[in-house]
Amino acid sequence: YYAVDFLTQNFAVAAGQVIRRLDFSWRGTRANSTAASARAFHIIFYITLFHWMMITIMWLALQLLTSKDYDPWVEQPTGLLSAVSMVFQFFKFLYFVINVVLLTRLRRSVRAQYAIPGDDGLEDFCCSFWCPCLVAGQLLRHTTDYDRVPARLCTQNGLSNAAPMIV
């Protein structure tokens, strides 16, 4: 379960790298300026970092509030435990919605930029909703040739500084 949360954080950062490669804004559309494009990766990274911190804090709070005998399948949470659980689920849901919207808009923008055929956006939404990791991988593969340009960890665009710009 927590591995899935970790993966969702990774595909958000991957989407940020694609956005930086294509000079898009953090919303997944064409940026108004180079400065807006340069800030895009940082905005997505900080949203992801904030999400990770809040989920970790909420998870720790849930661990402290539950006793060893607590069985969530049998007992309903009450009081503070219920409130923390609801906030925990709210942050997870909000982050998921942000990522689905971002990936849908980014996928639609990439298809428009490269004249890739597709439907009116329903396909972009469904793929982003049901398979966000695959959409992020598709966007990463489509925006560079990894046989010629190796991927780099901890960079804004996922490539080396010497990587050629995308046409």
Secondary structure, 3 states (H helix, E strand, C coil): CHHHHHHHHHHHHHHHHHHHHCCECCCCCECCCHHHHHHHHHHHHHHHHHHHHHHHHHHHHHHHHCCCCCCCCCCCCCHHHHHHHHHHHHHHHHHHHHHHHHHHHHHHHHHHHCCCCCCCCHHHHHHHHHCHHHHHHHHHHHCCCCCCCCECCCCCCCECCCCCCCC
